Amino acid sequence: MDKVRDRSLSRPGAAPWAYVAAGIVVVVTYLVVPYEARYLLPVLVSASVVFAIAVGVTRNRPQSVLPWYLLAAGMAPYAAADTIWGLYQVRDAEVPFPGVADMLYLGSYLLFAVGLVTLARQQEGRLHWAGLLDAGIVTLGFGILSWALIVAPYLRSDLSAWPLAVSIAYPVTDLILLSVAARLVLTTGTRTPSFLLCVGWLVVLLAADGLYYGTLATTGTAMAENVSEVGWMVSSLLLGAAALHSSVAQPAQLAEDQERLPRRRLSILIGLILMGPLIVLADVGGIRDEPVNVTVIVGLMASLALLLVVRIAFLAQYAESRATEARTKALDLAASLREQEELQKQLSHQATHDPLTGLANRALLDERLKSALGRCSASFSAGLLMLDLDGFKDVNDTLGHLAGDELLVDVARRLTGRVREQDIVARLGGDEFALLVEGVDASTLRDYTMRILDTFNDAFILAHGHRVHVTTSIGALSITRPTTPAEALRDADIALYRAKTAGKNRAAFFESP
């Protein structure tokens, strides 16, 4: 059983959670042990973070190790300051203020900020001003709260210049850390477990600081000191776990739509902007009686309003760009649909028309013929002409196939010019053509057929001045009763055969046996 447990803890994914679990044991021990020696336990936690970062960087090989080394460098003076503080607590002696421990704590926070800035610079992608503006609004909003609850009480205290400067330096370094943390959180797109653990470290650390320094500034005594100490230890554990987690090796990606302002973020930003007026209206700590503090808060509020106006301008620009992008996509889609429609028309045309002459082909003729035949009756008749050129083979043999094709095109053009607009002229293949004429009786069809026959009286002028004289044989069918396209084409073809055998250059009319 022990071997199984050892193997589970040796897995890379188990390392951060095993570290946190061991740290929680230390935190619980700090809370339950009544002896003064417990004040040295925070030293164990903060010192372990340096070791955890070193192990995590070596094992997981992040893309850039410098930010993590800077964070480890920040934890070293932090652990040293915890040691000084713990030794004074063990001896039940008052910790000197300001003292070496304060310098170490402040120095560690500055190293944390530098490490986070370096980590932010390693992010891949394009950084937009919108994310930085959001981070600035968050920082100024908490800056107003920090001024009202921490800085203002210190200013009205009887502290001398040096202790006052050190006291104010703590919330200032917290704000610096907050600004960098807000920039990371609000501009990062991919949030790995390591990233979330790192964010957890910052949130718990700043919350513990706010509780400690807020109560110390307003009451003169740090209330719930154990709660703050637990918060600091837990935050350290989260940082160590972030370095140990295997996802620390994944490069962070900047968010693509940083200009976008989600409703939740907008609500938070508006809440931070309203914090200043609420503090003044509620007269927190009697702040309205202090012109300097009111001036500072009003100045921060004005800065917040300016940042929000600029942020909304970025949002409007983003909305306009997205609208333009949507319009462009709509135009592209419309153009694509038009191209598709045109392509469908071309394909439909190619499927129903002869590629050489552009006339209807047999398929379209069958379709129109079927429609016309279905309407034939005593009051409505139609005519079908079948044409076969006489001497077309001689043209191909003497002038070549290109000349033959040119002749077919000229024949198609001449036939189209001689028929009515509603008539159908089709090429059935080779030198065979067909005409579908609707609404004509037998007598009219005879006149129509002879007019088509006369169409070939004039010679055709081909390329290079070649004059070609060809005639045609026509088989005509008058349709007065419903029939099928196959039967109509058969009967017209019979008439065409009769015209051919009778000497060509003539028309023959189908007669029912």
C-alpha positions in Angstrom: 0.0 0.0 0.0 2.9 2.4 0.8 4.5 1.7 -2.6 1.2 2.6 -4.3 1.0 5.9 -2.3 4.7 6.7 -3.2 4.1 6.2 -6.9 1.0 8.4 -6.8 2.9 11.2 -5.2 5.7 10.9 -7.6 3.5 11.7 -10.6 3.9 15.2 -11.9 0.2 16.0 -11.5 0.2 15.0 -7.8 3.2 17.1 -6.7 1.4 20.5 -6.3 -1.5 19.0 -4.4 0.8 17.0 -2.1 2.7 20.2 -1.4 -0.6 22.0 -0.6 -1.8 19.2 1.6 1.5 19.2 3.6 1.2 23.0 3.9 -2.3 22.8 5.2 -1.1 20.5 7.9 1.4 23.2 8.9 -1.4 25.8 8.9 -3.6 23.7 11.1 -0.7 23.1 13.5 -0.2 26.8 13.7 -3.8 27.3 14.7 -4.1 24.5 17.3 -0.7 24.5 18.9 -0.7 26.9 22.0 3.1 27.2 22.3 4.9 30.4 21.2 7.1 28.2 18.9 4.2 28.1 16.5 5.1 31.5 15.2 8.1 30.0 13.5 5.8 27.8 11.3 5.1 30.6 8.8 8.9 30.6 8.2 8.7 27.0 7.2 5.9 27.7 4.7 7.5 30.8 3.1 10.9 29.1 2.9 9.4 26.0 1.3 8.1 28.2 -1.5 11.6 29.0 -2.6 12.4 25.3 -2.7 9.1 24.5 -4.5 9.8 27.1 -7.2 13.3 25.7 -7.8 11.9 22.2 -8.1 9.0 23.2 -10.3 11.2 25.2 -12.7 13.7 22.3 -12.9 11.1 19.7 -13.5 8.5 21.5 -15.7 10.9 23.7 -17.7 8.6 26.7 -18.3 9.2 28.8 -21.5 10.9 31.5 -19.4 12.4 30.8 -16.0 13.3 34.4 -15.2 9.8 35.4 -13.8 9.8 32.4 -11.5 13.3 33.0 -10.3 12.3 36.6 -9.5 9.3 35.3 -7.5 11.6 32.9 -5.7 14.0 35.8 -5.0 11.0 37.7 -3.6 10.1 34.8 -1.2 13.6 34.7 0.2 13.5 38.1 2.0 9.8 37.3 2.8 11.0 34.2 4.6 13.7 36.2 6.3 11.2 38.7 7.5 9.0 35.9 8.8 11.9 34.6 10.7 12.6 37.9 12.4 8.9 38.4 13.2 8.7 34.8 14.5 11.7 35.1 16.8 10.3 38.3 18.4 7.0 36.5 18.9 8.7 33.5 20.5 10.5 35.8 23.0 7.2 37.6 23.5 9.0 40.9 22.6 7.7 43.8 20.5 8.8 43.8 16.9 10.7 47.0 16.1 8.7 49.3 13.8 10.0 50.4 11.4 12.7 47.7 11.3 14.6 45.3 9.2 11.6 43.0 8.8 9.6 45.9 7.3 12.3 46.5 4.7 12.4 42.9 3.8 8.7 42.6 3.4 8.5 45.7 1.2 11.5 44.5 -0.8 9.8 41.1 -1.4 6.7 42.8 -2.7 8.6 44.9 -5.2 10.4 41.7 -6.4 7.0 40.0 -6.7 5.8 42.9 -8.9 8.9 42.7 -11.1 8.5 39.0 -11.4 4.8 39.4 -12.4 5.7 42.1 -14.9 8.3 39.9 -16.4 5.8 37.0 -16.6 3.3 39.3 -18.3 5.9 40.3 -20.9 6.3 36.6 -21.8 2.7 36.3 -22.9 2.2 35.5 -26.6 -0.1 37.7 -28.7 -0.9 41.3 -29.1 -1.5 43.5 -26.0 -4.3 46.0 -26.4 -4.8 49.2 -24.4 -8.3 48.1 -23.4 -6.9 45.5 -21.0 -4.5 47.9 -19.5 -7.3 50.5 -19.0 -9.4 47.9 -17.2 -6.4 47.1 -14.9 -6.0 50.8 -14.3 -9.6 51.2 -13.3 -9.4 48.3 -10.9 -6.2 49.7 -9.3 -7.6 53.3 -8.9 -10.9 51.9 -7.5 -9.1 49.9 -4.8 -6.8 52.9 -4.4 -9.8 55.0 -3.3 -10.7 52.3 -0.8 -7.2 52.0 0.4 -6.9 55.7 0.9 -10.1 56.0 2.8 -9.5 52.9 5.1 -5.7 52.8 5.5 -3.9 55.9 4.3 -6.3 58.6 5.7 -6.3 57.0 9.2 -2.5 56.9 9.1 -2.3 60.6 8.1 -4.5 61.7 11.0 -2.4 59.6 13.4 0.5 61.0 15.5 3.1 58.9 13.7 6.4 60.6 12.9 7.6 60.9 9.3 9.6 57.7 9.0 7.1 55.3 10.6 4.3 57.1 8.7 6.2 56.6 5.4 6.7 52.9 6.1 3.1 52.4 7.1 1.9 54.0 3.9 4.4 52.0 1.8 2.6 48.8 2.6 -0.7 49.7 0.9 1.2 51.4 -1.9 3.2 48.2 -2.6 -0.1 46.2 -2.4 -1.6 48.5 -5.1 1.5 48.0 -7.3 1.0 44.3 -7.0 -2.7 44.6 -7.6 -2.2 46.6 -10.8 0.2 44.0 -12.2 -2.2 41.2 -11.1 -5.2 42.9 -12.7 -3.2 43.3 -15.9 -2.5 39.6 -16.0 -6.0 38.5 -15.2 -7.8 40.8 -17.5 -5.6 40.3 -20.6 -4.8 36.6 -20.4 -6.8 34.3 -22.7 -5.6 30.8 -21.8 -5.9 30.3 -18.0 -4.0 27.1 -17.1 -4.2 25.6 -13.6 -0.8 27.1 -12.8 -2.1 30.5 -13.8 -5.2 30.1 -11.6 -3.0 29.1 -8.7 -0.9 32.1 -9.2 -4.0 34.3 -9.3 -5.2 32.6 -6.1 -1.8 33.5 -4.4 -2.3 37.2 -5.3 -6.0 37.3 -4.2 -5.4 35.7 -0.9 -2.2 37.7 -0.2 -3.8 41.0 -1.0 -7.0 40.1 1.0 -4.9 39.2 4.1 -2.9 42.4 3.7 -6.1 44.4 3.4 -7.6 42.9 6.6 -4.4 43.3 8.6 -3.5 46.9 7.6 -7.1 48.1 7.4 -7.8 47.1 11.0 -4.4 48.3 12.1 -4.8 51.7 10.6 -8.4 52.3 11.8 -8.2 50.8 15.3 -4.5 51.0 16.1 -4.4 47.2 16.6 -4.4 44.4 14.0 -7.6 42.6 14.6 -8.0 38.9 13.5 -4.2 38.7 13.2 -4.4 34.9 13.1 -6.8 35.1 10.1 -4.3 37.3 8.3 -1.4 35.0 9.1 -3.3 32.0 7.8 -4.1 33.9 4.7 -0.4 34.7 4.1 0.6 31.1 4.6 -2.2 29.8 2.3 -1.2 32.3 -0.3 2.4 31.1 -0.2 1.3 27.5 -0.6 -0.7 28.5 -3.7 2.4 30.2 -5.2 4.5 27.1 -4.6 1.8 24.8 -6.1 1.6 27.1 -9.2 5.3 26.5 -9.8 5.0 22.7 -9.2 2.1 22.2 -11.5 3.0 20.9 -14.9 0.9 23.5 -16.7 3.5 26.1 -15.8 5.3 25.0 -18.9 2.5 26.1 -21.2 3.0 29.6 -22.5 0.3 32.1 -21.6 -1.7 33.5 -24.5 -3.1 37.1 -24.5 -6.9 37.3 -25.0 -7.8 38.1 -28.6 -10.9 40.3 -27.9 -9.5 42.5 -25.1 -11.6 45.4 -26.3 -14.7 43.5 -25.6 -16.4 44.5 -22.3 -18.4 41.6 -20.8 -21.4 42.5 -18.7 -19.8 41.1 -15.5 -16.6 43.1 -16.0 -18.6 46.2 -16.8 -20.6 45.8 -13.5 -17.4 45.4 -11.5 -15.8 48.5 -13.1 -18.9 50.6 -12.5 -19.0 49.4 -8.9 -15.4 50.5 -8.4 -16.1 53.9 -10.0 -19.1 54.4 -7.6 -17.0 53.4 -4.6 -15.5 57.0 -4.3 -18.9 58.8 -4.2 -20.2 56.3 -1.7 -17.2 56.7 0.6 -17.7 60.5 0.5 -21.5 60.3 1.0 -21.1 57.8 3.8 -18.4 60.0 5.4 -16.3 57.0 6.1 -14.0 57.9 9.1 -15.2 61.5 9.0 -13.4 62.0 5.7 -15.6 64.9 4.5 -14.2 67.1 7.3 -10.7 66.6 5.8 -10.2 68.7 2.6 -6.9 67.0 1.7 -8.5 63.6 1.8 -11.6 64.7 -0.1 -9.3 66.3 -2.7 -7.3 63.1 -3.2 -10.5 61.0 -3.5 -12.1 63.4 -5.9 -8.9 63.4 -8.0 -8.9 59.6 -8.1 -12.6 59.6 -9.0 -11.8 62.0 -11.9 -9.0 59.8 -13.1 -11.4 56.8 -12.9 -14.0 58.7 -14.9 -11.4 59.6 -17.5 -10.2 56.0 -17.9 -13.8 54.8 -18.2 -14.5 57.4 -21.0 -11.4 56.2 -22.8 -12.4 52.6 -22.2 -15.9 53.2 -23.6 -14.3 54.9 -26.6 -12.2 51.7 -27.2 -15.4 49.7 -26.8 -17.2 51.8 -29.4 -14.2 51.4 -31.7 -14.3 47.7 -31.2 -18.1 47.6 -31.8 -17.6 49.6 -35.0 -14.8 47.3 -36.2 -16.9 44.2 -35.5 -19.9 45.8 -37.3 -17.6 46.6 -40.3 -16.3 43.0 -40.1 -19.9 41.7 -40.1 -20.8 44.0 -43.0 -17.8 42.8 -44.9 -18.6 39.2 -44.2 -22.3 39.8 -45.2 -21.1 41.4 -48.5 -18.7 38.5 -49.1 -21.5 36.1 -48.3 -23.8 37.9 -50.7 -21.2 37.9 -53.4 -20.5 34.2 -52.8 -24.2 33.5 -53.0 -24.4 35.5 -56.3 -21.5 33.5 -57.6 -23.1 30.3 -56.5 -26.4 31.3 -58.1 -24.6 32.3 -61.3 -22.6 29.0 -61.3 -25.9 27.1 -60.8 -27.4 29.0 -63.8 -24.3 28.2 -65.8 -24.5 24.6 -64.9 -28.2 24.5 -65.6 -27.6 26.2 -68.9 -24.9 23.8 -69.8 -27.1 20.8 -68.9 -29.9 22.0 -71.2 -28.0 23.8 -74.0 -25.6 22.8 -76.8 -22.1 24.0 -75.9 -21.2 24.9 -79.5 -24.2 26.9 -80.7 -25.9 27.8 -77.4 -29.1 26.4 -78.7 -31.4 24.1 -76.6 -30.2 20.5 -76.5 -32.3 17.4 -76.8 -33.0 17.3 -73.0 -34.5 20.8 -73.0 -36.4 20.1 -76.3 -37.9 16.9 -74.7 -39.0 19.0 -71.7 -40.6 21.7 -73.7 -42.1 19.2 -76.1 -43.7 17.2 -73.3 -45.2 20.4 -72.0 -46.6 21.4 -75.4 -47.9 18.0 -76.3 -49.8 17.8 -73.0 -51.8 20.9 -74.1 -52.5 19.8 -77.7 -56.3 19.5 -78.5 -58.8 20.6 -81.0 -58.3 24.2 -80.0 -54.5 24.2 -79.6 -52.0 22.6 -82.0 -48.2 22.7 -82.3 -45.6 21.9 -84.9 -42.3 20.1 -84.8 -39.7 20.5 -87.5 -36.6 18.2 -87.9 -33.8 19.7 -90.0 -30.7 17.9 -91.5 -28.2 19.9 -93.4 -27.4 18.8 -97.0 -23.8 18.6 -97.9 -22.4 19.3 -94.4 -20.0 16.4 -94.6 -18.4 17.9 -97.7 -17.7 21.1 -95.7 -15.9 19.1 -93.0 -14.0 17.1 -95.5 -12.8 20.1 -97.7 -12.5 23.0 -95.1 -12.0 21.1 -91.9 -13.9 20.6 -88.7 -13.3 24.1 -87.5 -15.0 25.5 -90.6 -17.8 22.9 -90.0 -18.3 24.2 -86.4 -18.3 27.8 -87.6 -21.0 26.8 -90.2 -23.1 25.2 -87.5 -22.9 28.4 -85.4 -23.9 30.5 -88.4 -26.9 28.2 -89.1 -28.0 28.4 -85.5 -27.7 32.2 -85.6 -29.7 32.4 -88.8 -32.5 30.0 -87.6 -32.8 31.9 -84.3 -33.3 35.1 -86.3 -36.1 33.7 -88.4 -38.3 32.1 -85.7 -40.6 33.7 -83.3 -39.4 34.6 -79.8 -41.5 31.9 -78.2 -40.3 29.1 -80.5 -37.6 26.7 -79.5 -34.6 26.1 -81.7 -32.5 23.0 -80.7 -29.5 21.2 -81.9 -29.9 17.5 -81.6 -26.3 16.6 -82.6 -24.0 16.7 -85.6 -25.9 18.7 -88.3 -29.4 18.0 -87.0 -31.6 20.7 -85.7 -35.2 20.8 -84.4 -37.8 23.6 -84.1 -40.8 23.5 -81.8 -43.5 25.8 -82.8 -46.6 26.3 -80.6 -50.0 27.6 -81.5 -50.0 27.0 -85.2 -52.4 24.9 -87.3 -51.3 22.7 -90.2 -51.7 25.5 -92.8 -49.7 28.0 -90.9 -47.1 25.3 -90.2 -46.6 24.7 -94.0 -45.9 28.4 -94.5 -43.6 28.5 -91.5 -41.7 25.5 -92.8 -41.2 26.9 -96.3 -39.9 30.2 -94.7 -37.4 28.2 -92.8 -36.4 26.3 -95.9 -35.8 29.6 -97.7 -33.5 30.6 -94.9 -30.8 28.5 -96.6 -31.0 30.2 -100.0 -28.2 32.6 -99.2 -24.6 31.4 -98.8 -22.9 31.4 -95.5 -19.7 33.5 -95.3 -17.0 31.7 -93.2 -13.6 32.8 -92.0 -11.0 33.7 -94.7 -13.9 34.7 -97.0 -15.0 31.1 -97.7 -18.5 31.2 -99.2 -20.4 28.0 -98.4 -23.8 27.1 -99.8 -25.7 24.4 -97.9 -29.3 23.5 -98.0 -31.5 21.6 -95.6 -34.1 18.8 -95.6 -37.0 19.3 -93.2 -39.4 16.8 -91.8 -42.5 18.6 -90.4 -45.2 17.3 -88.0 -48.4 19.0 -87.1 -49.6 17.9 -83.6 -53.3 18.3 -82.8 -53.7 15.6 -80.1 -51.8 14.6 -77.0 -48.9 12.2 -77.7 -45.4 11.5 -76.3 -42.2 13.3 -77.2 -40.7 10.0 -78.4 -43.6 9.5 -80.8 -43.5 13.1 -82.0 -39.8 12.9 -82.7 -40.2 9.6 -84.5 -42.9 10.9 -86.8 -41.0 14.1 -87.6 -37.9 11.9 -88.3 -39.9 9.8 -90.7 -41.0 12.9 -92.6 -37.3 14.1 -92.6 -36.3 10.8 -94.1 -38.9 11.2 -96.9 -37.5 14.7 -97.6 -34.0 13.3 -97.9 -34.9 10.5 -100.2 -37.0 12.8 -102.4 -34.0 14.8 -103.4 -33.0 17.0 -100.4 -33.4 20.8 -100.1 -37.1 20.2 -99.5 -39.7 19.7 -96.8 -41.9 16.7 -96.2 -44.9 16.6 -93.9 -45.8 13.6 -91.9 -49.0 12.0 -92.8 -50.7 9.4 -90.6 -51.0 6.0 -92.2 
